[in-house]
Each structure stands twice: as C-alpha cells, then as structure tokens.
Amino acid sequence: MTDPVYRTILLFDIEQYGSRDDVEQAFLRRVLYDVADATLAAAAVEETARLRADRGDSVMELIDTRVPVPVLVKSLLAETPALLHNKNRLIASSAQMRLRIVLSSGYVAVDELDGWVGSDLNHAVRLLNSDPLRDALKQRDGDSVLCVSDGIYGGVVRHGPLGVRPDDFHRITVDTKEGPTVAWLHGAPDATGSSEGPPKDSAGSPPSPATPATTHRSETRIAGDHYGNSGGTHHGDQTFDFGGSEGGRRR
C-alpha cells in the first residue's frame, strides 16, 4: 500500500440509476463521463493531476492539491449545471440524468489491489449517500445538487472567493455510522426544515469550522479500474504522482 497522500475528493452519483434498464444505464454512464470531464476541463485540471475510480452509477476523482479548490467550486456551481441542462434538453425525460455531487478533501492511500483506502474518503461517501443530499435533489427543479465538507466550506467557501457566494450554502448535520457530521449544502433550505443556520460565536460571527473527517476510524476501500480523462483505462504513459512529497503535503 502506498503512503496516504492529501487530495481533493470529488464524487458524482446518478440519481435513480438502478431503476433504469441496461440501455439507459449505458447511456447515462457516457453522459456522466462527459459531464465530469468537461467540469474538470473548465477548472483547468490536467489529466495527470487527477485519478478516477468508476463505480457504475458514480465516479470518484482524486485531484492533486496544486489545483485551486476555489476554481473547482466555481466550475461545479456554474459549468456542471449548464452541462447537465444542455445534455438533458436534447434527450427524452426517461433518459435524463440528475446528479448528487460532493466536494471534500483528505488523506487517501492506494492498496496493492488498486483500491482506495481512507477514513476521509469514507466521510465523503457518507455525505454522498446521505438523506439530506438525496432529499434536496428530489425537491429541487435543477439537475444537480452540491454538498461540500465542513473543511471545504471553512477553508474556501466562507471566504467568498470570486464567483462563490457563502450565503448560498446552508449548514446541515448528517447522521453517519461514526456519529453526526457537519456539511454545507448549496441552494435554498428544503421544505423539511433539516437545514441549520451557521453557528455564532460570542461576537456574532460564524466561527471557523473544523474538519471532522480526520476523526473517523472506519475505512472504505474502493476497488476497480482507474480511468483517465478520455474514459479509457489509465495507461502507463500517464503519470499521477500518488506518493510524491510535493503532492502529499497538505495545502
């Protein structure tokens, strides 16, 4: 197993994938690849700065920390919805695709079976499959919903980089096997009342959130093929520095 390295973690998951027939699933997978690749291209993420795991109804991307997170957030907020809209308006309603998206970060290792191992990855997967994220997508008219981890919100979003409005995110608490964890959902709070306002300190300002992911002890290993930008197998002439000291430092 390689030593764990710090990476930005990006997850896409197709809503109601299991209810589609084989032809529709194959089509949706191609659309998912197109949307994921175009989103990362818009954020100027080079092929050698990303590593993909394919999970059928979802894809997982590990992105080098040299890629600025504010650029990724802006691309997910602007490019991804536009890409989905353009795809969906040209196809029948039964074949249209809606996505749950999670942006997180943390330490991930690759084992001898090319599986991904790490409690921070486990934390991101918990967010992706959480009821608040599923419910938000069901209740909205748009084609996607974005959730960011507490660490991404505290380190990037709450500072309001150009093109990102912190007030457009609301705080949620997700119940996981490891206990409650805080995340931030983009868009108006849903009708269930499950959202929360940002906590205030004694001065009335939101405190700097801490990243809860590093406290989790359970691990998830994601096995399977790794894919490059074109959707083909990750070949030897494509390099991804998964153990280098430069990419492994937390930024």
Buried (B, 14 or more C-beta within 10 A) or exposed (E): EEEBBBBBBBBBBBBEBEEBEEEBBEBBBEBBBEBBBBBBBBBEBEBEBBBBBBBEBBBBBBBBBEBBBBBBBBBBBBBBBBBBEEBBEEBEEEBBBBBBBBBBBBBBBBEEEBBBBBBBBBBBBBBBBBEBBBBBBEEBEEBBBBBBBBBBBBBBBBEEBEEBEBEBBBBBBBEBEBEEBBBBBBBEBBEEEBBEEBEEEEEEEBEEBEBBBEEBEEEBBBEBEBBBBEBEEBEEEBEBBBEEEEBBEEE
